[in-house]
């Protein structure tokens, strides 16, 4: 089987602001990332996804771009970017960038020109109306239409008002963005992660939604939901409020156009969409190479039944494409609570973190890790609203207090919880001031989680064979040495089991059985698989066993076990 690099690669998402502070100013940068490439290589990373590194006023931490062909000065210079890219490639690590298509920053020269008058050359590059034509909300900061006195008109924004939506129906917008796409491809980057593609087009008839609430009330409803019915109602209201503002016709044509550009380049440049809709893979080779399997992580608990259902649905849909599609699994990114916190269930958080890492690293499809998960970083709840940097949380705090009259302490707690700052804190490199991220005496852009002093840091884990970091390295190494774990078909076995998840990865010459015991109970499992009798241990969270027979496999509480079948 001949797979492309993006099918065999292990991806690792870097959040540039928080990864490594090379110049000691409290903010991550390219010098820092470049210095950590050997760390990433040793971990077993094959490809990096960088969250936006472009100049930005940072209303949405870089997802409000003010120059698509530049490097934010706090991250370094274009030359430093080139050095980073060169050094990554020298270590056979590919690099994909984040491409924000839906909107720019309101400080982007395109928008400054567009808003200056109604008849300038870029007047139609954004979405303008004389008066708000409907009751649409932005999903970040209330009304979706914001007044610009220069034009005496309103512009549309799906996200913050500092993130005006581009008018993608204007061909000049496409050309300008495609030029930027080519700029980085010409420099040698290996592809893009496409931000929020679903939001690119709106319903052109601009119909109002019918939910009798505004954004702050909708968020409050979600927060106060307790029963399954409450949650269902809240989800339905979310859907109905925004359904006219995303997933509209035109996207497939646009993705095809972008794909054509990528395909002009040598080296299998790739696109991964921030969306879980497999339809964005087109016929399997004319739109995106990958979309994320978000349904796997959009759950309160990861259970064997949830995983089986998820895999059955996803793999069947990928299979049904005219050219068979390839999956892409992840459990975390910069937008959601960290894996160890979210799926931790209190006392067994570390065991569950190991099981969930093993899940992503052994399922069929390309795995994406989020920086810090390999050392078990956890969420940091910031309850002082003045320390929040995620402006959508600040906006919510202020609306909750001023408009909804929620008591300040309660609003602050909720803002801390919904804020994505909690999962974006600086990487913990050592048990030293600022977790080794920035020098002592410097205040990093977000507080460092003090649990760097409790073993959650790279340096101590590098020296400890029992650490989570050592576990990731060992498992990633086994994955790389075991073809079935990369290219093998997926076949679930013992599908009724409620507390453990067992499945095969099979190629014509190798069969691997993976058992993930999601329970505190030890057990002896009996597998009857035609043609196979013995099990050769490849990997375990327990002391390595000798060969076992398939009719009697012992698994310890929360064990991760990989065996090759003979
Ligand atoms: C999705 C990104 O992952 C998120 O961080 C950002 O706020 C929105 N898109 C808007 O660009």
Boltz pocket constraint, residues with backbone or C-beta under 6 A from the ligand:
constraints:
  - pocket:
      binder: B
      contacts: [[A, 60], [A, 63], [A, 100], [A, 159], [A, 195], [A, 196], [A, 274], [A, 334], [A, 335]]
      max_distance: 6.0
